[in-house]
């Protein structure tokens, strides 16, 4: 049977991949301008996709590593990266000001909802690891 920690990490990794793929396809930012150049919100889309890939990799590492210390480091890094992902469209990268543009209607809500979900999964795994270590005692490894 698969361990609970591995299942949480694999679900989180899949959520990171869905964030990356979704931000580039269904929930993409605005298209090119009439002259063919891309708007600034396209940069937000690319950065969100890269953050999703990074989250997926961090959770995949956490899923297949035996050391709880490395799992805790990966989960903590993923928690920080999910906060950065949350802030990317609109705070870290300026997006269109009109409320009916693709980036405001699709990319921003999808990114923020996905980032919150991923952050909660990371926090859940962090708390689970800390709880297991308190129950076992310090220095005891599986």
N, CA, C and O atoms as a DFTB+ gen file, in Angstrom:
568 C
 N C O
     1  1       0.842      -1.191       0.000
     2  2       0.000       0.000       0.000
     3  2       0.880       1.244       0.000
     4  3       1.960       1.255       0.590
     5  1       0.407       2.281      -0.664
     6  2       1.169       3.523      -0.773
     7  2       1.039       4.305       0.530
     8  3      -0.041       4.377       1.116
     9  1       2.159       4.893       0.979
    10  2       2.155       5.696       2.199
    11  2       1.315       6.950       2.017
    12  3       1.168       7.468       0.911
    13  1       0.768       7.424       3.133
    14  2      -0.055       8.635       3.101
    15  2       0.759       9.836       2.640
    16  3       0.256      10.675       1.894
    17  1       2.005       9.925       3.075
    18  2       2.843      11.074       2.703
    19  2       3.130      11.075       1.201
    20  3       3.178      12.134       0.575
    21  1       3.316       9.905       0.635
    22  2       3.577       9.817      -0.800
    23  2       2.340      10.228      -1.600
    24  3       2.461      10.884      -2.634
    25  1       1.159       9.847      -1.126
    26  2      -0.079      10.206      -1.812
    27  2      -0.274      11.720      -1.799
    28  3      -0.636      12.308      -2.818
    29  1      -0.035      12.351      -0.649
    30  2      -0.177      13.806      -0.552
    31  2       0.802      14.487      -1.501
    32  3       0.434      15.432      -2.199
    33  1       2.031      14.019      -1.530
    34  2       3.036      14.630      -2.401
    35  2       2.712      14.425      -3.881
    36  3       2.916      15.330      -4.691
    37  1       2.214      13.256      -4.234
    38  2       1.871      13.002      -5.635
    39  2       0.654      13.819      -6.079
    40  3       0.612      14.306      -7.209
    41  1      -0.328      13.969      -5.197
    42  2      -1.478      14.821      -5.518
    43  2      -1.014      16.264      -5.691
    44  3      -1.461      16.957      -6.605
    45  1      -0.127      16.712      -4.821
    46  2       0.404      18.072      -4.908
    47  2       1.211      18.260      -6.185
    48  3       1.133      19.309      -6.823
    49  1       1.982      17.253      -6.556
    50  2       2.763      17.322      -7.791
    51  2       1.848      17.412      -9.007
    52  3       2.112      18.173      -9.937
    53  1       0.777      16.634      -8.995
    54  2      -0.191      16.695     -10.094
    55  2      -0.878      18.061     -10.140
    56  3      -1.152      18.583     -11.221
    57  1      -1.154      18.634      -8.979
    58  2      -1.762      19.970      -8.942
    59  2      -0.812      21.013      -9.522
    60  3      -1.254      21.940     -10.202
    61  1       0.476      20.873      -9.262
    62  2       1.456      21.783      -9.852
    63  2       1.504      21.665     -11.368
    64  3       1.608      22.669     -12.073
    65  1       1.427      20.432     -11.867
    66  2       1.387      20.232     -13.320
    67  2       0.109      20.806     -13.934
    68  3       0.144      21.402     -15.010
    69  1      -1.012      20.622     -13.246
    70  2      -2.264      21.199     -13.742
    71  2      -2.200      22.728     -13.759
    72  3      -2.749      23.366     -14.657
    73  1      -1.534      23.304     -12.776
    74  2      -1.345      24.755     -12.762
    75  2      -0.530      25.196     -13.975
    76  3      -0.879      26.169     -14.643
    77  1       0.549      24.481     -14.255
    78  2       1.401      24.842     -15.393
    79  2       0.659      24.692     -16.719
    80  3       0.692      25.590     -17.560
    81  1      -0.001      23.567     -16.899
    82  2      -0.704      23.313     -18.158
    83  2      -1.920      24.229     -18.293
    84  3      -2.169      24.775     -19.367
    85  1      -2.668      24.397     -17.220
    86  2      -3.853      25.240     -17.259
    87  2      -3.548      26.690     -17.551
    88  3      -4.293      27.353     -18.272
    89  1      -2.448      27.192     -16.992
    90  2      -2.100      28.595     -17.221
    91  2      -1.641      28.840     -18.657
    92  3      -1.686      29.975     -19.132
    93  1      -1.206      27.807     -19.344
    94  2      -0.760      27.968     -20.732
    95  2      -1.860      27.651     -21.753
    96  3      -1.722      27.983     -22.930
    97  1      -2.949      27.012     -21.309
    98  2      -3.983      26.605     -22.257
    99  2      -5.325      27.246     -21.936
   100  3      -5.625      28.332     -22.432
   101  1      -6.119      26.605     -21.130
   102  2      -7.490      27.023     -20.864
   103  2      -7.555      28.365     -20.136
   104  3      -8.400      29.201     -20.454
   105  1      -6.679      28.572     -19.174
   106  2      -6.715      29.776     -18.348
   107  2      -5.581      30.736     -18.709
   108  3      -4.993      31.366     -17.830
   109  1      -5.280      30.845     -19.989
   110  2      -4.150      31.656     -20.433
   111  2      -4.445      33.145     -20.306
   112  3      -5.585      33.561     -20.097
   113  1      -3.387      33.927     -20.440
   114  2      -3.506      35.386     -20.393
   115  2      -3.997      35.899     -21.744
   116  3      -4.389      35.123     -22.615
   117  1      -3.967      37.207     -21.896
   118  2      -4.426      37.850     -23.125
   119  2      -3.554      37.443     -24.314
   120  3      -2.372      37.134     -24.162
   121  1      -4.155      37.451     -25.479
   122  2      -3.426      37.131     -26.705
   123  2      -2.560      38.302     -27.153
   124  3      -2.475      39.317     -26.460
   125  1      -1.923      38.162     -28.302
   126  2      -1.066      39.250     -28.797
   127  2      -1.879      40.473     -29.216
   128  3      -3.061      40.380     -29.546
   129  1      -1.203      41.620     -29.191
   130  2      -1.841      42.871     -29.644
   131  2      -1.995      42.831     -31.166
   132  3      -1.556      41.886     -31.821
   133  1      -2.614      43.851     -31.707
   134  2      -2.830      43.915     -33.153
   135  2      -1.515      43.951     -33.929
   136  3      -1.443      43.444     -35.049
   137  1      -0.480      44.543     -33.345
   138  2       0.817      44.610     -34.035
   139  2       1.660      43.350     -33.832
   140  3       2.787      43.277     -34.323
   141  1       1.130      42.367     -33.120
   142  2       1.825      41.100     -32.939
   143  2       2.655      41.004     -31.672
   144  3       3.123      39.917     -31.335
   145  1       2.852      42.096     -30.965
   146  2       3.627      42.044     -29.725
   147  2       2.766      41.508     -28.591
   148  3       1.538      41.574     -28.639
   149  1       3.423      40.983     -27.582
   150  2       2.706      40.410     -26.444
   151  2       2.574      41.435     -25.333
   152  3       3.448      42.279     -25.134
   153  1       1.461      41.345     -24.611
   154  2       1.233      42.244     -23.482
   155  2       2.029      41.750     -22.275
   156  3       2.541      40.631     -22.270
   157  1       2.124      42.598     -21.261
   158  2       2.883      42.268     -20.064
   159  2       2.276      41.080     -19.315
   160  3       2.992      40.352     -18.627
   161  1       0.973      40.882     -19.444
   162  2       0.338      39.770     -18.738
   163  2       0.814      38.419     -19.278
   164  3       0.698      37.398     -18.599
   165  1       1.349      38.417     -20.500
   166  2       1.918      37.174     -21.028
   167  2       3.113      36.731     -20.196
   168  3       3.339      35.534     -20.019
   169  1       3.889      37.703     -19.679
   170  2       5.001      37.371     -18.784
   171  2       4.493      36.713     -17.506
   172  3       5.116      35.784     -16.991
   173  1       3.368      37.191     -17.000
   174  2       2.777      36.577     -15.808
   175  2       2.385      35.131     -16.095
   176  3       2.587      34.249     -15.260
   177  1       1.828      34.895     -17.271
   178  2       1.434      33.536     -17.665
   179  2       2.641      32.605     -17.692
   180  3       2.582      31.493     -17.169
   181  1       3.728      33.057     -18.297
   182  2       4.939      32.236     -18.377
   183  2       5.502      31.954     -16.978
   184  3       5.912      30.832     -16.683
   185  1       5.517      32.967     -16.136
   186  2       6.051      32.788     -14.774
   187  2       5.180      31.858     -13.947
   188  3       5.697      31.068     -13.157
   189  1       3.872      31.938     -14.113
   190  2       2.975      31.022     -13.403
   191  2       3.225      29.587     -13.863
   192  3       3.256      28.669     -13.043
   193  1       3.403      29.391     -15.161
   194  2       3.688      28.042     -15.676
   195  2       5.007      27.518     -15.112
   196  3       5.099      26.350     -14.733
   197  1       6.022      28.370     -15.054
   198  2       7.306      27.944     -14.490
   199  2       7.189      27.634     -13.003
   200  3       7.806      26.687     -12.514
   201  1       6.407      28.421     -12.287
   202  2       6.175      28.133     -10.862
   203  2       5.459      26.796     -10.694
   204  3       5.778      26.029      -9.786
   205  1       4.492      26.516     -11.568
   206  2       3.789      25.240     -11.506
   207  2       4.718      24.066     -11.743
   208  3       4.607      23.036     -11.078
   209  1       5.632      24.216     -12.686
   210  2       6.618      23.159     -12.939
   211  2       7.537      22.997     -11.732
   212  3       7.849      21.878     -11.326
   213  1       7.964      24.113     -11.167
   214  2       8.817      24.061      -9.974
   215  2       8.118      23.392      -8.804
   216  3       8.724      22.589      -8.093
   217  1       6.852      23.716      -8.600
   218  2       6.080      23.066      -7.530
   219  2       5.959      21.567      -7.767
   220  3       6.096      20.767      -6.841
   221  1       5.704      21.201      -9.002
   222  2       5.573      19.788      -9.338
   223  2       6.869      19.028      -9.049
   224  3       6.842      17.921      -8.512
   225  1       7.993      19.628      -9.408
   226  2       9.292      18.986      -9.171
   227  2       9.571      18.860      -7.669
   228  3      10.025      17.814      -7.208
   229  1       9.301      19.918      -6.915
   230  2       9.532      19.861      -5.467
   231  2       8.703      18.769      -4.812
   232  3       9.215      18.019      -3.980
   233  1       7.432      18.670      -5.173
   234  2       6.583      17.638      -4.585
   235  2       6.960      16.241      -5.069
   236  3       6.824      15.275      -4.319
   237  1       7.429      16.120      -6.302
   238  2       7.875      14.816      -6.795
   239  2       9.109      14.351      -6.022
   240  3       9.226      13.174      -5.683
   241  1      10.021      15.271      -5.748
   242  2      11.191      14.926      -4.929
   243  2      10.736      14.473      -3.551
   244  3      11.217      13.463      -3.036
   245  1       9.806      15.219      -2.952
   246  2       9.311      14.862      -1.621
   247  2       8.611      13.500      -1.613
   248  3       8.620      12.798      -0.602
   249  1       8.011      13.135      -2.738
   250  2       7.287      11.858      -2.797
   251  2       8.218      10.658      -2.798
   252  3       7.859       9.595      -2.292
   253  1       9.415      10.816      -3.362
   254  2      10.278       9.651      -3.537
   255  2      11.529       9.652      -2.677
   256  3      12.402       8.802      -2.853
   257  1      11.626      10.589      -1.757
   258  2      12.778      10.646      -0.860
   259  2      12.387      10.022       0.470
   260  3      11.263      10.205       0.937
   261  1      13.296       9.297       1.076
   262  2      13.017       8.635       2.353
   263  2      13.212       9.571       3.547
   264  3      12.508       9.448       4.549
   265  1      14.150      10.493       3.450
   266  2      14.486      11.369       4.570
   267  2      13.367      12.370       4.842
   268  3      12.926      13.092       3.948
   269  1      12.920      12.395       6.095
   270  2      11.869      13.349       6.454
   271  2      12.384      14.777       6.452
   272  3      11.613      15.709       6.221
   273  1      13.664      14.965       6.703
   274  2      14.239      16.315       6.677
   275  2      14.166      16.891       5.257
   276  3      13.815      18.056       5.074
   277  1      14.495      16.081       4.267
   278  2      14.434      16.551       2.878
   279  2      12.986      16.780       2.461
   280  3      12.695      17.735       1.741
   281  1      12.075      15.913       2.908
   282  2      10.655      16.119       2.615
   283  2      10.176      17.433       3.210
   284  3       9.432      18.178       2.573
   285  1      10.603      17.712       4.432
   286  2      10.205      18.949       5.097
   287  2      10.767      20.163       4.370
   288  3      10.079      21.174       4.232
   289  1      12.006      20.074       3.905
   290  2      12.616      21.172       3.139
   291  2      11.864      21.384       1.830
   292  3      11.568      22.522       1.465
   293  1      11.554      20.304       1.121
   294  2      10.813      20.418      -0.150
   295  2       9.423      21.004       0.065
   296  3       8.984      21.859      -0.704
   297  1       8.727      20.551       1.105
   298  2       7.390      21.064       1.382
   299  2       7.425      22.539       1.776
   300  3       6.556      23.312       1.370
   301  1       8.422      22.930       2.562
   302  2       8.547      24.333       2.955
   303  2       8.872      25.209       1.749
   304  3       8.316      26.297       1.601
   305  1       9.769      24.740       0.890
   306  2      10.087      25.483      -0.335
   307  2       8.860      25.590      -1.233
   308  3       8.632      26.629      -1.852
   309  1       8.077      24.529      -1.306
   310  2       6.855      24.553      -2.112
   311  2       5.826      25.510      -1.521
   312  3       5.101      26.174      -2.262
   313  1       5.757      25.587      -0.205
   314  2       4.839      26.534       0.436
   315  2       5.222      27.969       0.080
   316  3       4.357      28.786      -0.235
   317  1       6.504      28.269       0.129
   318  2       6.981      29.611      -0.237
   319  2       6.724      29.880      -1.722
   320  3       6.268      30.963      -2.089
   321  1       7.017      28.899      -2.570
   322  2       6.804      29.078      -4.005
   323  2       5.330      29.241      -4.344
   324  3       4.992      29.964      -5.281
   325  1       4.448      28.586      -3.603
   326  2       3.013      28.755      -3.865
   327  2       2.553      30.162      -3.482
   328  3       1.652      30.708      -4.118
   329  1       3.159      30.753      -2.453
   330  2       2.843      32.146      -2.110
   331  2       3.332      33.079      -3.223
   332  3       2.638      34.023      -3.601
   333  1       4.528      32.806      -3.741
   334  2       5.052      33.597      -4.859
   335  2       4.142      33.436      -6.077
   336  3       3.872      34.410      -6.779
   337  1       3.675      32.228      -6.330
   338  2       2.772      31.970      -7.452
   339  2       1.468      32.743      -7.280
   340  3       0.945      33.316      -8.236
   341  1       0.952      32.755      -6.065
   342  2      -0.274      33.500      -5.769
   343  2      -0.109      34.981      -6.108
   344  3      -1.021      35.606      -6.651
   345  1       1.040      35.528      -5.790
   346  2       1.264      36.963      -5.976
   347  2       1.735      37.326      -7.379
   348  3       1.812      38.511      -7.703
   349  1       2.050      36.355      -8.215
   350  2       2.609      36.666      -9.535
   351  2       1.672      37.502     -10.402
   352  3       2.065      38.599     -10.799
   353  1       0.455      37.052     -10.721
   354  2      -0.378      37.912     -11.571
   355  2      -1.015      39.041     -10.763
   356  3      -1.857      38.798      -9.898
   357  1      -0.620      40.238     -11.043
   358  2      -1.235      41.384     -10.396
   359  2      -0.362      42.081      -9.378
   360  3      -0.491      43.292      -9.201
   361  1       0.524      41.366      -8.698
   362  2       1.383      41.972      -7.681
   363  2       2.827      42.008      -8.169
   364  3       3.424      43.079      -8.273
   365  1       3.382      40.845      -8.466
   366  2       4.774      40.784      -8.924
   367  2       4.903      41.140     -10.400
   368  3       5.898      41.737     -10.812
   369  1       3.917      40.780     -11.182
   370  2       3.895      41.121     -12.609
   371  2       2.567      41.824     -12.872
   372  3       1.500      41.257     -12.636
   373  1       2.636      43.037     -13.353
   374  2       1.420      43.799     -13.634
   375  2       0.676      43.182     -14.809
   376  3       1.268      42.783     -15.812
   377  1      -0.641      43.119     -14.650
   378  2      -1.481      42.593     -15.717
   379  2      -2.437      43.696     -16.160
   380  3      -2.419      44.795     -15.605
   381  1      -3.257      43.412     -17.143
   382  2      -4.163      44.409     -17.714
   383  2      -5.072      45.014     -16.642
   384  3      -5.433      44.345     -15.673
   385  1      -5.428      46.260     -16.823
   386  2      -6.259      46.957     -15.852
   387  2      -7.750      46.734     -16.077
   388  3      -8.540      46.829     -15.138
   389  1      -8.135      46.442     -17.306
   390  2      -9.557      46.241     -17.598
   391  2     -10.055      44.944     -16.971
   392  3      -9.396      43.909     -17.069
   393  1     -11.197      45.000     -16.339
   394  2     -11.697      43.836     -15.601
   395  2     -12.242      42.730     -16.505
   396  3     -12.521      41.633     -16.022
   397  1     -12.401      42.993     -17.808
   398  2     -12.934      41.964     -18.706
   399  2     -11.856      41.297     -19.554
   400  3     -12.185      40.531     -20.461
   401  1     -10.593      41.563     -19.289
   402  2      -9.503      40.951     -20.058
   403  2      -9.258      39.517     -19.570
   404  3      -9.568      39.178     -18.428
   405  1      -8.699      38.688     -20.452
   406  2      -8.445      37.277     -20.130
   407  2      -7.631      37.117     -18.862
   408  3      -7.929      36.256     -18.034
   409  1      -6.615      37.934     -18.705
   410  2      -5.743      37.768     -17.549
   411  2      -6.467      38.060     -16.241
   412  3      -6.163      37.450     -15.216
   413  1      -7.420      38.984     -16.264
   414  2      -8.184      39.304     -15.056
   415  2      -9.291      38.284     -14.792
   416  3      -9.603      37.974     -13.642
   417  1      -9.881      37.766     -15.873
   418  2     -11.031      36.873     -15.748
   419  2     -10.617      35.413     -15.590
   420  3     -11.260      34.661     -14.857
   421  1      -9.550      35.008     -16.270
   422  2      -9.151      33.594     -16.263
   423  2      -7.873      33.323     -15.489
   424  3      -7.875      32.536     -14.543
   425  1      -6.773      33.973     -15.885
   426  2      -5.461      33.633     -15.328
   427  2      -5.361      33.937     -13.841
   428  3      -4.935      33.082     -13.065
   429  1      -5.742      35.122     -13.439
   430  2      -5.587      35.527     -12.042
   431  2      -6.410      34.660     -11.077
   432  3      -5.849      34.169     -10.097
   433  1      -7.714      34.451     -11.310
   434  2      -8.472      33.603     -10.375
   435  2      -7.991      32.152     -10.352
   436  3      -7.911      31.537      -9.289
   437  1      -7.673      31.610     -11.526
   438  2      -7.178      30.227     -11.582
   439  2      -5.865      30.089     -10.828
   440  3      -5.680      29.141     -10.065
   441  1      -4.958      31.027     -11.038
   442  2      -3.658      30.974     -10.375
   443  2      -3.821      31.087      -8.869
   444  3      -3.206      30.331      -8.116
   445  1      -4.630      32.008      -8.434
   446  2      -4.790      32.229      -6.993
   447  2      -5.484      31.040      -6.326
   448  3      -5.078      30.618      -5.243
   449  1      -6.509      30.504      -6.953
   450  2      -7.180      29.330      -6.385
   451  2      -6.266      28.123      -6.325
   452  3      -6.232      27.415      -5.319
   453  1      -5.528      27.884      -7.392
   454  2      -4.598      26.746      -7.431
   455  2      -3.474      26.925      -6.413
   456  3      -3.084      25.967      -5.745
   457  1      -2.955      28.138      -6.291
   458  2      -1.863      28.398      -5.347
   459  2      -2.323      28.189      -3.909
   460  3      -1.570      27.659      -3.091
   461  1      -3.545      28.596      -3.593
   462  2      -4.074      28.373      -2.242
   463  2      -4.223      26.883      -1.976
   464  3      -3.850      26.404      -0.905
   465  1      -4.765      26.148      -2.939
   466  2      -4.933      24.693      -2.789
   467  2      -3.585      24.008      -2.577
   468  3      -3.449      23.162      -1.694
   469  1      -2.602      24.369      -3.377
   470  2      -1.274      23.759      -3.269
   471  2      -0.615      24.142      -1.950
   472  3       0.033      23.307      -1.319
   473  1      -0.773      25.392      -1.527
   474  2      -0.196      25.823      -0.247
   475  2      -0.816      25.050       0.915
   476  3      -0.116      24.675       1.856
   477  1      -2.122      24.812       0.854
   478  2      -2.778      24.035       1.911
   479  2      -2.291      22.592       1.940
   480  3      -2.112      22.015       3.012
   481  1      -2.075      22.010       0.764
   482  2      -1.526      20.645       0.724
   483  2      -0.113      20.601       1.313
   484  3       0.225      19.683       2.061
   485  1       0.705      21.594       0.971
   486  2       2.066      21.650       1.507
   487  2       2.037      21.829       3.020
   488  3       2.786      21.169       3.740
   489  1       1.180      22.715       3.498
   490  2       1.071      22.950       4.936
   491  2       0.584      21.705       5.664
   492  3       1.058      21.392       6.756
   493  1      -0.360      20.999       5.058
   494  2      -0.865      19.761       5.646
   495  2       0.268      18.744       5.777
   496  3       0.402      18.093       6.813
   497  1       1.074      18.609       4.738
   498  2       2.180      17.655       4.785
   499  2       3.240      18.074       5.803
   500  3       3.796      17.226       6.500
   501  1       3.520      19.366       5.892
   502  2       4.482      19.859       6.886
   503  2       3.992      19.534       8.293
   504  3       4.752      19.018       9.112
   505  1       2.737      19.831       8.572
   506  2       2.188      19.557       9.907
   507  2       2.155      18.061      10.207
   508  3       2.364      17.648      11.348
   509  1       1.891      17.251       9.181
   510  2       1.888      15.793       9.377
   511  2       3.276      15.294       9.751
   512  3       3.423      14.458      10.642
   513  1       4.293      15.807       9.067
   514  2       5.673      15.399       9.354
   515  2       6.077      15.827      10.757
   516  3       6.698      15.054      11.486
   517  1       5.730      17.052      11.142
   518  2       6.068      17.537      12.485
   519  2       5.358      16.704      13.545
   520  3       5.955      16.368      14.568
   521  1       4.092      16.367      13.314
   522  2       3.335      15.561      14.264
   523  2       3.952      14.168      14.411
   524  3       4.073      13.657      15.524
   525  1       4.341      13.556      13.297
   526  2       4.970      12.240      13.354
   527  2       6.288      12.285      14.116
   528  3       6.596      11.364      14.873
   529  1       7.068      13.345      13.924
   530  2       8.337      13.470      14.630
   531  2       8.133      13.673      16.122
   532  3       8.934      13.182      16.917
   533  1       7.082      14.383      16.525
   534  2       6.799      14.559      17.950
   535  2       6.377      13.245      18.588
   536  3       6.737      12.958      19.729
   537  1       5.611      12.447      17.845
   538  2       5.157      11.165      18.374
   539  2       6.303      10.167      18.501
   540  3       6.360       9.415      19.475
   541  1       7.217      10.150      17.528
   542  2       8.329       9.212      17.529
   543  2       9.460       9.658      18.438
   544  3      10.120       8.831      19.067
   545  1       9.684      10.957      18.508
   546  2      10.821      11.481      19.248
   547  2      11.910      11.914      18.289
   548  3      12.008      11.413      17.169
   549  1      12.723      12.845      18.741
   550  2      13.771      13.368      17.854
   551  2      14.847      12.322      17.548
   552  3      15.211      11.510      18.399
   553  1      15.336      12.366      16.327
   554  2      16.437      11.496      15.921
   555  2      16.022      10.141      15.411
   556  3      16.851       9.416      14.861
   557  1      14.766       9.770      15.573
   558  2      14.304       8.462      15.096
   559  2      13.849       8.608      13.655
   560  3      12.989       9.434      13.349
   561  1      14.418       7.819      12.786
   562  2      14.099       7.855      11.362
   563  2      13.497       6.508      10.993
   564  3      13.809       5.490      11.610
   565  1      12.638       6.507       9.987
   566  2      12.020       5.243       9.534
   567  2      13.029       4.284       8.991
   568  3      12.673       3.183       8.573
